[in-house]
Amino acid sequence: MSTVCLFTMKGCQYCDEFKEILKKENLSYQEYDVDDDEYLWKQIVNQIGDENLPTAFIRNEDESLGVLLMPDINVESQEDMLEKIKESI
């Protein structure tokens, strides 16, 4: 079992659009607002070297698999990001 972890920011048009896409696709996600979790967001930015939002991770419940880092998979569009998420969950 996997969980989509979505990092967003209030007022971000792209974040709101992508959350709607996930809802239309009936894909659940755990949302993290970067303004509420600044320390965690800074760690992620340091790790991936990118500040683009929304940012998605796939967290595998099987501890041996760890976390798949979606930003390492550069996507050209929200549709591409959705397809990568579907492939990973």
C-alpha positions in Angstrom: 0.0 0.0 0.0 1.3 3.5 -0.9 0.3 7.0 0.2 0.5 10.1 -2.0 2.1 12.9 0.0 1.3 16.3 -1.6 3.2 19.4 -0.6 1.1 22.5 -1.4 0.8 26.2 -0.4 -2.3 28.3 0.3 -3.2 30.4 -2.7 -1.1 28.4 -5.2 -3.2 28.0 -8.3 -1.2 25.0 -9.5 -1.6 23.2 -6.1 -5.4 23.8 -6.2 -5.7 22.6 -9.8 -3.7 19.4 -9.0 -5.7 18.6 -5.9 -8.9 18.8 -8.0 -7.3 16.5 -10.6 -6.5 14.0 -7.8 -10.1 14.2 -6.4 -11.6 13.7 -9.9 -9.4 10.6 -10.3 -10.5 9.4 -6.8 -6.9 9.3 -5.6 -6.5 10.1 -2.0 -3.6 12.0 -0.7 -2.1 13.4 2.5 -1.6 17.1 2.2 1.2 19.1 3.8 1.0 22.9 3.6 4.6 24.3 3.3 3.6 27.3 5.3 2.5 25.1 8.2 5.5 22.7 7.9 8.4 25.1 7.0 11.1 23.0 8.6 10.0 19.9 6.8 9.7 21.8 3.5 13.2 23.2 3.9 14.5 19.7 4.4 12.8 18.6 1.2 14.1 21.5 -0.8 17.6 20.8 0.4 17.2 17.1 -0.6 15.7 17.7 -4.0 17.2 21.1 -4.9 13.8 22.4 -6.1 11.1 24.6 -4.7 8.3 23.9 -7.3 4.8 23.3 -6.0 2.9 21.1 -5.9 5.5 18.5 -5.0 4.5 14.8 -4.6 6.1 11.9 -2.9 4.9 8.3 -2.8 5.4 6.8 0.6 5.4 3.1 0.6 3.9 1.4 3.7 6.3 -1.5 3.2 9.3 -0.1 5.1 11.8 -2.0 2.9 10.7 0.2 -0.1 11.2 3.5 1.6 10.0 6.7 -0.2 9.8 7.2 -3.9 10.7 10.8 -4.6 8.5 12.0 -7.4 10.4 15.3 -8.1 13.3 13.2 -9.3 11.0 12.2 -12.1 10.8 15.5 -14.0 7.4 16.0 -15.5 6.2 18.4 -18.2 2.6 18.8 -17.0 0.1 17.9 -14.4 -1.2 15.1 -16.6 2.4 13.6 -16.6 2.6 14.0 -12.8 -0.8 12.2 -12.5 0.3 9.3 -14.7 3.6 8.9 -12.7 1.5 8.8 -9.4 -0.8 6.2 -10.9 2.1 4.1 -12.0 3.6 4.2 -8.5 0.7 3.5 -6.3 
